[in-house]
């Protein structure tokens, strides 16, 4: 099962200023979420970005703000993104069936969102190197549980190459710096 850009929507879960520094590898997930967001913008892949209780946890990381979707960020208080009526409305309005998930925390909001989406009939793909938790053990458990539920665990390069589909296109040339 390949990821297809014309069937994809990128979900960026809770990449917030007060949360990211506590993650197991903060730089990795910031860089990899940025790559996904840049590619999604270039390839016209719709994007939904959430913030969990932003008054307490702060806004989305400054590095990612230039790539935010035009309709902005969805605020939420529930752990799965799908429990937010606005987030679910935007996900459904994208008209896409493949949901590409990135963000934090792997074993809480990302996993619960992926499981919920699968239950609703979507095809979630969790991008392992663009997802993190405070403890690596929590990430490992989350990825194991996701796989057991039949959810695909992929990496950034898989997503980018599958979205691109072929070399030699203007899009490929534009996005190659993200891969090198």
C-alpha positions as CSV (number, residue, x, y, z in Angstrom):
1,X,0.0,0.0,0.0
2,X,1.6,3.2,-1.2
3,X,1.0,6.7,0.2
4,X,-0.4,8.9,-2.6
5,X,-0.3,12.6,-2.4
6,X,-3.7,13.0,-4.1
7,X,-5.2,10.8,-1.3
8,X,-3.2,12.3,1.6
9,X,-3.7,14.8,4.4
10,X,-0.9,15.6,6.8
11,X,-1.8,15.8,10.5
12,X,0.7,17.7,12.8
13,X,-0.2,16.9,16.4
14,X,0.7,19.3,19.2
15,X,4.2,20.4,18.2
16,X,4.2,23.1,20.9
17,X,6.9,25.2,22.6
18,X,6.6,23.9,26.2
19,X,6.1,20.3,25.2
20,X,8.8,19.7,22.6
21,X,11.9,20.3,24.8
22,X,10.8,17.4,27.0
23,X,10.8,14.9,24.1
24,X,13.4,12.2,23.6
25,X,14.9,13.9,20.6
26,X,13.4,17.3,20.1
27,X,15.6,18.5,17.2
28,X,14.8,15.4,15.2
29,X,11.1,15.8,15.3
30,X,11.2,19.5,14.7
31,X,13.4,19.0,11.6
32,X,11.3,16.1,10.3
33,X,8.0,17.8,10.9
34,X,9.3,20.8,9.1
35,X,10.3,18.6,6.1
36,X,6.8,17.1,6.0
37,X,5.1,20.5,6.2
38,X,7.4,22.0,3.5
39,X,6.7,19.1,1.2
40,X,2.9,19.2,1.9
41,X,2.8,22.9,1.0
42,X,4.8,22.3,-2.2
43,X,2.7,19.4,-3.2
44,X,-0.6,20.8,-2.2
45,X,-1.3,18.1,0.3
46,X,-3.8,19.5,2.8
47,X,-2.7,19.9,6.4
48,X,-4.4,20.0,9.8
49,X,-2.3,21.2,12.8
50,X,-3.5,20.9,16.4
51,X,-2.4,22.5,19.7
52,X,-3.3,20.8,23.0
53,X,-4.4,23.4,25.6
54,X,-2.2,26.2,24.1
55,X,-2.8,28.5,27.1
56,X,-0.8,26.1,29.2
57,X,1.5,24.4,26.7
58,X,2.2,27.3,24.4
59,X,2.0,27.8,20.7
60,X,3.3,25.7,17.8
61,X,7.2,25.7,17.6
62,X,8.4,28.9,15.9
63,X,10.4,26.8,13.4
64,X,7.1,25.3,12.1
65,X,4.9,28.5,12.0
66,X,5.9,29.6,8.5
67,X,4.3,26.3,7.1
68,X,1.0,26.4,9.0
69,X,-2.1,26.0,6.9
70,X,-4.1,29.1,5.9
71,X,-7.0,28.1,8.0
72,X,-4.7,28.0,11.1
73,X,-4.4,25.8,14.0
74,X,-7.1,23.7,15.8
75,X,-7.1,24.0,19.5
76,X,-8.0,20.9,21.5
77,X,-8.3,19.6,25.0
78,X,-9.0,15.9,24.2
79,X,-6.0,13.6,23.5
80,X,-7.1,12.3,20.1
81,X,-7.3,15.0,17.4
82,X,-10.5,13.4,16.2
83,X,-12.3,14.4,19.4
84,X,-12.1,18.0,18.4
85,X,-15.2,18.8,16.2
86,X,-13.2,21.4,14.3
87,X,-10.3,19.1,13.6
88,X,-12.6,16.3,12.5
89,X,-14.5,18.7,10.3
90,X,-11.2,19.8,8.6
91,X,-10.0,16.2,8.2
92,X,-13.2,15.2,6.6
93,X,-13.3,18.4,4.5
94,X,-9.9,17.5,3.0
95,X,-11.7,14.7,1.2
96,X,-8.6,12.4,1.7
97,X,-8.5,8.9,3.1
98,X,-4.8,8.6,3.9
99,X,-3.8,10.5,7.1
100,X,-0.1,11.0,7.6
101,X,0.5,11.6,11.3
102,X,3.5,13.5,12.9
103,X,3.9,15.2,16.3
104,X,3.7,14.3,20.0
105,X,3.3,12.3,22.1
106,X,3.7,9.0,20.3
107,X,1.9,7.0,23.0
108,X,-0.8,9.5,23.7
109,X,-2.2,12.0,21.2
110,X,-0.6,10.5,18.1
111,X,-1.5,6.9,18.8
112,X,-5.0,7.8,20.0
113,X,-5.6,9.9,16.9
114,X,-4.3,7.1,14.6
115,X,-6.5,4.4,16.3
116,X,-9.5,6.6,16.1
117,X,-9.0,7.4,12.4
118,X,-8.6,3.7,11.6
119,X,-11.9,3.1,13.4
120,X,-13.5,5.7,11.3
121,X,-12.4,4.1,8.0
122,X,-9.3,6.3,7.3
123,X,-5.9,4.8,6.5
124,X,-3.5,6.3,9.0
125,X,0.3,6.3,8.5
126,X,2.4,7.3,11.5
127,X,5.8,8.8,10.6
128,X,8.1,7.3,13.2
129,X,11.0,9.8,12.8
130,X,8.6,12.8,13.0
131,X,6.9,11.5,16.2
132,X,8.3,11.4,19.7
133,X,7.5,10.9,23.4
134,X,9.3,11.9,26.5
135,X,10.7,8.4,26.9
136,X,11.9,6.2,24.0
137,X,10.2,3.2,25.7
138,X,6.8,4.9,25.2
139,X,7.6,5.4,21.5
140,X,8.5,1.7,21.1
141,X,5.3,0.6,22.8
142,X,3.2,3.0,20.7
143,X,4.7,1.8,17.4
144,X,4.2,-1.8,18.5
145,X,0.5,-1.2,19.4
146,X,-0.1,0.7,16.1
147,X,1.4,-2.1,14.1
148,X,-0.8,-4.7,16.0
149,X,-3.8,-2.5,15.1
150,X,-2.8,-2.7,11.4
151,X,-1.6,0.9,11.2
152,X,1.4,1.6,9.0
153,X,4.6,3.0,10.7
154,X,6.8,4.8,8.1
155,X,9.5,7.4,8.0
156,X,9.9,10.8,6.4
157,X,11.7,9.6,3.3
158,X,9.1,7.0,2.6
159,X,6.4,9.7,2.7
160,X,8.4,12.1,0.5
161,X,9.4,9.6,-2.1
162,X,5.8,8.1,-2.3
163,X,4.3,11.6,-2.5
164,X,6.7,12.4,-5.3
165,X,6.3,9.2,-7.2
166,X,9.0,9.9,-9.8
167,X,12.3,11.7,-10.3
168,X,13.0,14.5,-12.7
169,X,9.9,16.5,-12.0
170,X,10.0,20.2,-10.8
171,X,8.6,19.0,-7.5
172,X,11.3,16.4,-7.1
173,X,14.0,19.0,-7.8
174,X,12.4,21.4,-5.3
175,X,12.2,18.8,-2.6
176,X,15.5,17.0,-3.0
177,X,17.2,19.3,-0.5
178,X,14.9,18.0,2.1
179,X,16.1,14.4,1.4
180,X,19.9,15.1,1.1
